[in-house]
Amino acid sequence: MARQNIASGTVWEGIVGYSRAVRVGNQVFVSGTTATDDDGNLVGGSDPYAQTVYIIQKIERALKASGASLGDVVRTRIFVTDASQWEGPGRAHNEFFNDIRPVCTMVEVSALIGPEYLVEIEVDAIIGANS
């Protein structure tokens, strides 16, 4: 099976040595994604809901670049820095995935790459899983 690496063009991919997403066959794996725009700026400020909405939109772009869609997502992993604020990320996840219903894990972590980041999400997709 051919491997397709999908880059978003951020400087971090070259520094850390990773791809935004990787497609192998009909499977797509999207790296942990934070609410960082193309210029490296935080999106959503201190609002975990707003960060999550932006993150899922960013993941959707990576999926489209690989030939997949949110409808193909079978697993999401949500990392939050404060589990007591789970409702914002949970509500945003529901807005995008309510009809898709992937398996989902949400865990609290002690920190993400920077203190301003409240949420990080990674997904796995299987192209054709939405049919």
Buried (B, 14 or more C-beta within 10 A) or exposed (E): EEEBEBEBEBEBBEEEEBBBBBBEEBBBBBBBBBBBEEEEEBBBEEBBBBBBBBBBBBBBBBBEBBBBBBBBBBBBBBBBBEEEBBEBBBEBBEEBBEEBEBEBEBEEEEEBEEEBBBBBBBBBBBBEBBE
